[in-house]
Amino acid sequence: MIDVGTGSLIMERSSERAPGAIQKPAILMKISNDSGSPTASQQSADVTGGGVNTREVRVRVKICGITSRADALAAVSAGADALGFNTWEGSKRHMDIFSAGEWMKDLPAFVSRVALCINKPLDDALAIARLPWVDALQFHGDESSDYCEEFSKTGFPFIRAVRLGGLEDLERLDGWSTSSVLVDAAVAGAYGGTGSMADLALARQAVDRFPQLSIILAGGLTPANVGEAAATVQPYGVDVASGVEDEPARKSVALMRAFVQGVRGT
């Protein structure tokens, strides 16, 4: 799997899957369940043929909390690599992932469509994963390591979100049966989307300690602070929801463009 420089993330999935594995197209965000998959720095070496330098790798951008076709296309136009769709009924950014297929299936092929799930029964998560307009899942609730291990047997890519509140959370980042881990702010009783800033020092420790993981930074990111946050943490990617909204569930075209520019220094 390499980044071919198109502004998109492409992954060639293995054709060898366990029985019952979910089969999907091969054009996806770089999310893998294989803890031995290439890290962002290794991808840089693959492409350039030179030494590894994580500072040279473009930070990926995921814009989460998309609720409409118009906002999805605006996010793509702004330069997002991935879009997040919240399936949790308790969220102000909730959308019906099943009925949205009419327009989600027509989104550009090189943009990953990630369905965010919170505490769903495994069978419900599997039903969402089987939708042809969903490329990956993101578990953002209280899902256990056993739950994630069971889901990983499908071979379907997923991100595990971890509310990074202290060293005890850091210790278990590599125990979720996926190499894609999102670190978010720890806010009691909340499952993300609060606008609270993540602990950048802990997030940087995560990047340094677990080079085999693709760490995605979330929590309180805005166009004004994302450049400094990305430079401090050096994550594989960044994730934003409230930081690019005019109001909850309504994205701002100007803020999304400014956010991507802030990440990429343009």
C-alpha positions as a Markdown table, in Angstrom:
| # | Residue | x | y | z |
|---|---|---|---|---|
| 1 | Met | 0.0 | 0.0 | 0.0 |
| 2 | Ile | 1.4 | 3.4 | -0.9 |
| 3 | Asp | 0.3 | 7.0 | -1.2 |
| 4 | Val | 0.4 | 7.7 | -4.9 |
| 5 | Gly | 0.4 | 11.4 | -4.5 |
| 6 | Thr | -3.2 | 12.0 | -5.6 |
| 7 | Gly | -4.3 | 13.4 | -2.3 |
| 8 | Ser | -6.1 | 10.1 | -1.7 |
| 9 | Leu | -5.3 | 7.1 | 0.4 |
| 10 | Ile | -5.2 | 3.8 | -1.4 |
| 11 | Met | -5.0 | 0.4 | 0.1 |
| 12 | Glu | -4.7 | -2.9 | -1.6 |
| 13 | Arg | -6.6 | -5.4 | 0.6 |
| 14 | Ser | -5.5 | -9.0 | 0.8 |
| 15 | Ser | -7.5 | -11.4 | -1.2 |
| 16 | Glu | -7.0 | -14.0 | 1.5 |
| 17 | Arg | -9.7 | -13.6 | 4.1 |
| 18 | Ala | -11.2 | -15.7 | 6.9 |
| 19 | Pro | -14.5 | -17.4 | 6.2 |
| 20 | Gly | -17.3 | -14.8 | 6.3 |
| 21 | Ala | -14.9 | -12.0 | 5.6 |
| 22 | Ile | -16.5 | -8.8 | 4.2 |
| 23 | Gln | -15.4 | -8.1 | 0.7 |
| 24 | Lys | -15.0 | -4.5 | -0.5 |
| 25 | Pro | -13.3 | -2.6 | -3.3 |
| 26 | Ala | -9.6 | -2.0 | -3.0 |
| 27 | Ile | -9.7 | 1.8 | -3.0 |
| 28 | Leu | -9.7 | 2.9 | 0.6 |
| 29 | Met | -8.1 | 5.0 | 3.3 |
| 30 | Lys | -5.0 | 3.3 | 4.7 |
| 31 | Ile | -6.7 | 1.5 | 7.6 |
| 32 | Ser | -5.5 | -2.0 | 8.4 |
| 33 | Asn | -6.2 | -4.6 | 11.0 |
| 34 | Asp | -2.7 | -6.0 | 10.6 |
| 35 | Ser | -0.4 | -4.6 | 13.3 |
| 36 | Gly | 2.5 | -5.3 | 11.0 |
| 37 | Ser | 1.1 | -2.9 | 8.2 |
| 38 | Pro | 3.3 | -0.1 | 7.0 |
| 39 | Thr | 3.4 | 3.0 | 9.2 |
| 40 | Ala | 3.3 | 6.5 | 7.7 |
| 41 | Ser | 7.0 | 6.7 | 7.9 |
| 42 | Gln | 7.5 | 3.4 | 6.2 |
| 43 | Gln | 5.2 | 4.5 | 3.4 |
| 44 | Ser | 7.5 | 7.5 | 2.9 |
| 45 | Ala | 10.4 | 5.2 | 2.5 |
| 46 | Asp | 8.5 | 3.0 | 0.0 |
| 47 | Val | 7.6 | 6.0 | -2.2 |
| 48 | Thr | 10.9 | 7.9 | -2.2 |
| 49 | Gly | 13.3 | 5.0 | -1.9 |
| 50 | Gly | 15.2 | 7.0 | 0.7 |
| 51 | Gly | 15.4 | 7.2 | 4.4 |
| 52 | Val | 12.4 | 7.3 | 6.8 |
| 53 | Asn | 11.3 | 10.8 | 8.0 |
| 54 | Thr | 7.8 | 11.1 | 9.4 |
| 55 | Arg | 8.0 | 14.9 | 9.1 |
| 56 | Glu | 7.9 | 14.6 | 5.3 |
| 57 | Val | 4.7 | 12.6 | 5.2 |
| 58 | Arg | 1.5 | 14.5 | 4.5 |
| 59 | Val | -0.9 | 14.4 | 7.4 |
| 60 | Arg | -4.3 | 12.9 | 6.4 |
| 61 | Val | -7.5 | 14.8 | 7.2 |
| 62 | Lys | -10.8 | 13.2 | 8.2 |
| 63 | Ile | -13.8 | 15.5 | 8.6 |
| 64 | Cys | -16.4 | 13.9 | 10.8 |
| 65 | Gly | -20.0 | 14.5 | 11.5 |
| 66 | Ile | -21.1 | 14.8 | 7.9 |
| 67 | Thr | -24.9 | 14.8 | 7.6 |
| 68 | Ser | -25.6 | 15.8 | 4.0 |
| 69 | Arg | -24.5 | 15.4 | 0.5 |
| 70 | Ala | -23.7 | 19.1 | 0.2 |
| 71 | Asp | -21.4 | 19.0 | 3.2 |
| 72 | Ala | -19.8 | 15.8 | 2.0 |
| 73 | Leu | -18.9 | 17.3 | -1.4 |
| 74 | Ala | -17.8 | 20.6 | 0.3 |
| 75 | Ala | -15.4 | 18.6 | 2.5 |
| 76 | Val | -14.1 | 16.7 | -0.5 |
| 77 | Ser | -13.5 | 20.0 | -2.3 |
| 78 | Ala | -11.7 | 21.4 | 0.7 |
| 79 | Gly | -9.2 | 18.5 | 0.5 |
| 80 | Ala | -10.5 | 15.9 | 3.0 |
| 81 | Asp | -9.1 | 12.4 | 2.6 |
| 82 | Ala | -11.9 | 10.8 | 4.6 |
| 83 | Leu | -15.4 | 11.6 | 5.8 |
| 84 | Gly | -17.0 | 10.4 | 9.0 |
| 85 | Phe | -20.7 | 9.6 | 9.4 |
| 86 | Asn | -22.2 | 9.3 | 12.9 |
| 87 | Thr | -24.6 | 6.4 | 13.3 |
| 88 | Trp | -25.2 | 7.0 | 17.0 |
| 89 | Glu | -28.8 | 8.1 | 17.7 |
| 90 | Gly | -27.7 | 10.1 | 20.7 |
| 91 | Ser | -25.5 | 12.5 | 18.6 |
| 92 | Lys | -26.6 | 15.8 | 17.3 |
| 93 | Arg | -24.7 | 14.8 | 14.2 |
| 94 | His | -26.5 | 11.5 | 13.8 |
| 95 | Met | -27.6 | 10.4 | 10.3 |
| 96 | Asp | -29.3 | 7.3 | 8.9 |
| 97 | Ile | -26.5 | 5.5 | 7.2 |
| 98 | Phe | -28.9 | 3.1 | 5.5 |
| 99 | Ser | -31.0 | 5.8 | 3.8 |
| 100 | Ala | -28.0 | 7.9 | 2.9 |
| 101 | Gly | -26.7 | 5.4 | 0.5 |
| 102 | Glu | -28.4 | 7.1 | -2.4 |
| 103 | Trp | -25.9 | 9.9 | -2.3 |
| 104 | Met | -23.0 | 8.3 | -0.4 |
| 105 | Lys | -22.4 | 5.8 | -3.1 |
| 106 | Asp | -21.7 | 8.6 | -5.6 |
| 107 | Leu | -19.0 | 10.3 | -3.6 |
| 108 | Pro | -15.6 | 10.4 | -5.2 |
| 109 | Ala | -13.9 | 7.0 | -5.2 |
| 110 | Phe | -10.6 | 8.2 | -3.6 |
| 111 | Val | -12.3 | 9.5 | -0.5 |
| 112 | Ser | -12.9 | 7.0 | 2.4 |
| 113 | Arg | -16.3 | 6.8 | 4.0 |
| 114 | Val | -16.1 | 6.0 | 7.7 |
| 115 | Ala | -19.2 | 5.0 | 9.7 |
| 116 | Leu | -18.9 | 5.9 | 13.4 |
| 117 | Cys | -20.5 | 3.4 | 15.8 |
| 118 | Ile | -21.0 | 3.7 | 19.5 |
| 119 | Asn | -21.8 | 0.6 | 21.6 |
| 120 | Lys | -23.7 | -1.2 | 18.8 |
| 121 | Pro | -24.3 | -4.9 | 19.0 |
| 122 | Leu | -21.8 | -6.7 | 16.9 |
| 123 | Asp | -24.4 | -7.8 | 14.4 |
| 124 | Asp | -25.5 | -4.2 | 13.9 |
| 125 | Ala | -21.9 | -3.1 | 13.3 |
| 126 | Leu | -21.5 | -5.9 | 10.8 |
| 127 | Ala | -24.7 | -4.8 | 9.0 |
| 128 | Ile | -23.3 | -1.3 | 8.5 |
| 129 | Ala | -19.9 | -2.7 | 7.4 |
| 130 | Arg | -21.6 | -4.7 | 4.7 |
| 131 | Leu | -23.1 | -1.5 | 3.1 |
| 132 | Pro | -21.4 | -0.9 | -0.2 |
| 133 | Trp | -21.1 | 2.8 | 0.5 |
| 134 | Val | -19.1 | 2.3 | 3.8 |
| 135 | Asp | -15.4 | 1.8 | 3.6 |
| 136 | Ala | -14.5 | 1.5 | 7.2 |
| 137 | Leu | -15.9 | 1.7 | 10.7 |
| 138 | Gln | -14.9 | 3.7 | 13.7 |
| 139 | Phe | -15.7 | 2.4 | 17.2 |
| 140 | His | -16.0 | 5.4 | 19.5 |
| 141 | Gly | -17.8 | 4.0 | 22.5 |
| 142 | Asp | -17.1 | 1.5 | 25.3 |
| 143 | Glu | -16.4 | -1.4 | 22.9 |
| 144 | Ser | -14.1 | -3.9 | 24.6 |
| 145 | Ser | -10.9 | -5.4 | 23.3 |
| 146 | Asp | -12.8 | -8.7 | 22.9 |
| 147 | Tyr | -15.5 | -7.0 | 20.8 |
| 148 | Cys | -12.8 | -5.4 | 18.5 |
| 149 | Glu | -11.0 | -8.7 | 18.2 |
| 150 | Glu | -14.2 | -10.5 | 17.1 |
| 151 | Phe | -14.9 | -7.8 | 14.6 |
| 152 | Ser | -11.4 | -7.9 | 13.2 |
| 153 | Lys | -12.0 | -11.5 | 12.1 |
| 154 | Thr | -14.1 | -10.1 | 9.3 |
| 155 | Gly | -11.0 | -8.4 | 7.8 |
| 156 | Phe | -12.9 | -5.2 | 7.5 |
| 157 | Pro | -10.9 | -2.0 | 8.3 |
| 158 | Phe | -11.8 | -0.1 | 11.5 |
| 159 | Ile | -10.5 | 2.7 | 13.7 |
| 160 | Arg | -10.6 | 2.4 | 17.5 |
| 161 | Ala | -11.1 | 5.7 | 19.2 |
| 162 | Val | -9.5 | 6.0 | 22.7 |
| 163 | Arg | -10.3 | 8.8 | 25.1 |
| 164 | Leu | -6.7 | 9.7 | 26.2 |
| 165 | Gly | -7.0 | 10.8 | 29.8 |
| 166 | Gly | -3.8 | 9.4 | 31.3 |
| 167 | Leu | -1.0 | 7.0 | 31.1 |
| 168 | Glu | -3.3 | 4.0 | 31.7 |
| 169 | Asp | -5.1 | 4.8 | 28.4 |
| 170 | Leu | -1.7 | 5.1 | 26.7 |
| 171 | Glu | -0.7 | 1.6 | 27.9 |
| 172 | Arg | -3.5 | -0.1 | 26.0 |
| 173 | Leu | -3.3 | 1.6 | 22.6 |
| 174 | Asp | -2.0 | -1.5 | 20.9 |
| 175 | Gly | -4.6 | -3.8 | 22.3 |
| 176 | Trp | -7.5 | -3.2 | 20.0 |
| 177 | Ser | -6.8 | -5.6 | 17.1 |
| 178 | Thr | -6.3 | -2.7 | 14.6 |
| 179 | Ser | -3.4 | -0.5 | 13.7 |
| 180 | Ser | -5.6 | 2.5 | 13.3 |
| 181 | Val | -6.1 | 4.3 | 16.6 |
| 182 | Leu | -7.8 | 7.7 | 17.1 |
| 183 | Val | -6.8 | 9.5 | 20.3 |
| 184 | Asp | -9.4 | 12.0 | 21.6 |
| 185 | Ala | -10.0 | 14.2 | 24.6 |
| 186 | Ala | -11.3 | 12.5 | 27.7 |
| 187 | Val | -14.5 | 14.2 | 28.7 |
| 188 | Ala | -16.7 | 12.4 | 31.3 |
| 189 | Gly | -19.9 | 11.1 | 29.8 |
| 190 | Ala | -19.1 | 12.2 | 26.3 |
| 191 | Tyr | -18.2 | 10.2 | 23.2 |
| 192 | Gly | -16.3 | 12.8 | 21.3 |
| 193 | Gly | -17.5 | 15.9 | 19.4 |
| 194 | Thr | -17.2 | 18.1 | 22.5 |
| 195 | Gly | -14.7 | 20.6 | 21.2 |
| 196 | Ser | -12.4 | 19.8 | 24.1 |
| 197 | Met | -8.7 | 19.7 | 23.3 |
| 198 | Ala | -6.9 | 16.4 | 23.5 |
| 199 | Asp | -3.7 | 16.1 | 25.7 |
| 200 | Leu | -1.1 | 16.8 | 23.0 |
| 201 | Ala | 1.8 | 15.6 | 25.2 |
| 202 | Leu | 0.1 | 12.2 | 25.7 |
| 203 | Ala | -0.7 | 12.0 | 22.0 |
| 204 | Arg | 2.9 | 12.6 | 21.0 |
| 205 | Gln | 3.9 | 9.9 | 23.5 |
| 206 | Ala | 1.5 | 7.6 | 21.7 |
| 207 | Val | 3.1 | 8.3 | 18.3 |
| 208 | Asp | 6.6 | 7.8 | 19.7 |
| 209 | Arg | 5.8 | 4.7 | 21.7 |
| 210 | Phe | 3.7 | 2.9 | 19.1 |
| 211 | Pro | 5.4 | 3.4 | 15.7 |
| 212 | Gln | 3.4 | 0.4 | 14.3 |
| 213 | Leu | 0.1 | 2.3 | 14.8 |
| 214 | Ser | -1.4 | 4.9 | 12.6 |
| 215 | Ile | -2.3 | 7.5 | 15.2 |
| 216 | Ile | -5.1 | 9.9 | 14.3 |
| 217 | Leu | -5.4 | 13.0 | 16.5 |
| 218 | Ala | -8.8 | 14.4 | 17.4 |
| 219 | Gly | -10.3 | 16.6 | 20.1 |
| 220 | Gly | -10.7 | 20.4 | 20.0 |
| 221 | Leu | -8.9 | 20.9 | 16.7 |
| 222 | Thr | -9.7 | 24.1 | 14.7 |
| 223 | Pro | -8.2 | 25.9 | 11.7 |
| 224 | Ala | -6.4 | 28.1 | 14.2 |
| 225 | Asn | -4.6 | 25.4 | 16.2 |
| 226 | Val | -4.4 | 22.3 | 13.9 |
| 227 | Gly | -1.1 | 23.3 | 12.3 |
| 228 | Glu | 0.7 | 23.6 | 15.7 |
| 229 | Ala | -1.0 | 20.5 | 17.0 |
| 230 | Ala | 0.0 | 18.4 | 14.0 |
| 231 | Ala | 3.6 | 19.7 | 14.3 |
| 232 | Thr | 3.7 | 18.8 | 18.0 |
| 233 | Val | 2.2 | 15.3 | 17.8 |
| 234 | Gln | 3.2 | 14.3 | 14.2 |
| 235 | Pro | 0.2 | 12.0 | 13.8 |
| 236 | Tyr | -0.7 | 9.9 | 10.8 |
| 237 | Gly | -3.9 | 11.9 | 10.5 |
| 238 | Val | -6.2 | 14.5 | 12.2 |
| 239 | Asp | -9.9 | 14.3 | 12.7 |
| 240 | Val | -12.3 | 17.3 | 13.1 |
| 241 | Ala | -16.1 | 17.8 | 13.7 |
| 242 | Ser | -17.2 | 20.8 | 15.7 |
| 243 | Gly | -14.1 | 22.8 | 14.7 |
| 244 | Val | -15.4 | 23.3 | 11.2 |
| 245 | Glu | -19.0 | 23.9 | 11.8 |
| 246 | Asp | -21.3 | 27.0 | 11.6 |
| 247 | Glu | -23.6 | 25.1 | 14.0 |
| 248 | Pro | -23.9 | 21.5 | 15.1 |
| 249 | Ala | -24.3 | 19.2 | 12.1 |
| 250 | Arg | -23.8 | 22.1 | 9.6 |
| 251 | Lys | -20.3 | 22.4 | 8.1 |
| 252 | Ser | -18.7 | 25.6 | 7.1 |
| 253 | Val | -17.1 | 25.6 | 3.7 |
| 254 | Ala | -14.7 | 28.3 | 4.7 |
| 255 | Leu | -13.6 | 26.6 | 8.0 |
| 256 | Met | -13.1 | 23.3 | 6.2 |
| 257 | Arg | -10.8 | 24.9 | 3.7 |
| 258 | Ala | -9.0 | 26.8 | 6.4 |
| 259 | Phe | -8.6 | 23.6 | 8.4 |
| 260 | Val | -7.0 | 21.6 | 5.5 |
| 261 | Gln | -4.8 | 24.6 | 4.7 |
| 262 | Gly | -3.7 | 24.7 | 8.4 |
| 263 | Val | -2.8 | 21.0 | 8.3 |
| 264 | Arg | -0.8 | 21.3 | 5.1 |
| 265 | Gly | 0.7 | 24.7 | 5.6 |
| 266 | Thr | -0.8 | 26.2 | 2.4 |
